[in-house]
Amino acid sequence: MTRRKKTRSITVIGRKWFDRINGNTYYTAIILVNGESVHKIPFSYGYGDMYLQNAWEWLADNGFVKPEKYERGGYECAWQYCQRNGITLHYSATDVSRKRDL
């Protein structure tokens, strides 16, 4: 069994597209841990920082972080956990004008 390196930095890079015809927002995101790509979130529905929330859940489910899990199913928020554990967190999303640019 290989041991995973300690998580020192997390970067989530999202792209969001607004479907004007149906009024919905979609996104994709790439997750980097310690500067290395670990996962790509495929085309998904969501607005605001949903790309970050889904990335955070993926990181927790795959053992990169161990945030507190609340009794109703949610996790401790990313910035709070990272601040408490000395992990650098960067996230951003770019709006794109075409679906194919996701």
C-alpha positions as CSV (number, residue, x, y, z in Angstrom):
1,M,0.0,0.0,0.0
2,T,1.5,3.3,-1.0
3,R,1.2,6.2,1.3
4,R,-0.3,9.5,0.0
5,K,1.7,12.7,0.5
6,K,0.4,15.2,2.9
7,T,-1.9,17.7,1.3
8,R,-0.3,21.1,1.4
9,S,-2.2,22.9,-1.3
10,I,-5.5,22.6,-3.1
11,T,-6.4,24.4,-6.3
12,V,-9.8,24.1,-8.0
13,I,-10.1,25.7,-11.5
14,G,-13.7,25.9,-12.7
15,R,-15.4,26.9,-15.9
16,K,-19.0,28.0,-16.0
17,W,-21.5,28.3,-18.9
18,F,-24.9,29.8,-18.7
19,D,-27.5,28.2,-21.1
20,R,-29.6,31.2,-22.0
21,I,-32.3,29.2,-23.7
22,N,-33.1,27.1,-20.6
23,G,-31.8,29.4,-18.0
24,N,-29.4,26.9,-16.4
25,T,-25.8,27.1,-15.4
26,Y,-23.3,24.3,-15.9
27,Y,-19.7,23.8,-15.0
28,T,-16.6,21.6,-15.2
29,A,-13.6,21.8,-12.9
30,I,-10.1,20.5,-12.5
31,I,-8.7,19.6,-9.0
32,L,-5.0,19.9,-8.2
33,V,-3.4,18.7,-5.0
34,N,0.1,19.9,-4.3
35,G,0.3,21.2,-7.9
36,E,-0.7,17.8,-9.5
37,S,-4.0,17.2,-11.3
38,V,-5.9,14.5,-9.4
39,H,-9.4,14.7,-10.9
40,K,-11.6,16.4,-13.5
41,I,-15.3,17.0,-12.7
42,P,-17.2,16.5,-15.9
43,F,-20.1,18.6,-17.3
44,S,-22.4,19.2,-14.3
45,Y,-25.4,21.4,-13.4
46,G,-24.8,24.0,-10.7
47,Y,-24.3,27.7,-10.1
48,G,-22.3,29.9,-7.8
49,D,-19.5,28.0,-6.1
50,M,-21.0,24.6,-6.7
51,Y,-17.9,23.5,-8.6
52,L,-15.9,24.1,-5.4
53,Q,-18.4,22.3,-3.2
54,N,-18.4,19.2,-5.5
55,A,-14.6,19.3,-5.7
56,W,-14.4,19.5,-1.9
57,E,-16.7,16.5,-1.5
58,W,-14.6,14.5,-4.0
59,L,-11.4,15.3,-2.1
60,A,-13.0,14.2,1.2
61,D,-14.5,11.0,-0.3
62,N,-11.1,10.1,-1.8
63,G,-9.0,10.7,1.3
64,F,-7.2,13.9,0.3
65,V,-8.7,15.8,3.2
66,K,-10.6,14.7,6.3
67,P,-13.1,17.4,7.2
68,E,-15.7,17.0,9.9
69,K,-18.9,15.4,8.5
70,Y,-22.1,16.8,9.9
71,E,-24.9,14.6,10.9
72,R,-27.1,15.8,8.0
73,G,-24.5,14.7,5.5
74,G,-22.5,17.9,4.7
75,Y,-18.9,18.5,5.3
76,E,-17.0,21.3,7.1
77,C,-16.4,24.1,4.6
78,A,-13.2,24.1,2.6
79,W,-11.7,27.4,3.6
80,Q,-12.3,26.7,7.3
81,Y,-10.7,23.2,7.2
82,C,-7.7,24.4,5.1
83,Q,-7.1,27.4,7.4
84,R,-7.2,25.1,10.5
85,N,-4.8,22.6,8.9
86,G,-2.3,24.9,7.2
87,I,-3.4,24.0,3.7
88,T,-3.2,26.7,0.9
89,L,-6.6,26.8,-0.9
90,H,-7.0,28.6,-4.3
91,Y,-10.2,28.4,-6.4
92,S,-11.6,30.4,-9.2
93,A,-14.1,30.0,-12.1
94,T,-14.1,31.6,-15.5
95,D,-17.4,32.2,-17.3
96,V,-17.3,30.9,-20.9
97,S,-19.7,31.9,-23.6
98,R,-20.0,28.5,-25.4
99,K,-20.8,25.1,-24.0
100,R,-18.0,23.5,-26.0
101,D,-15.5,25.8,-24.1
102,L,-16.2,23.9,-20.9
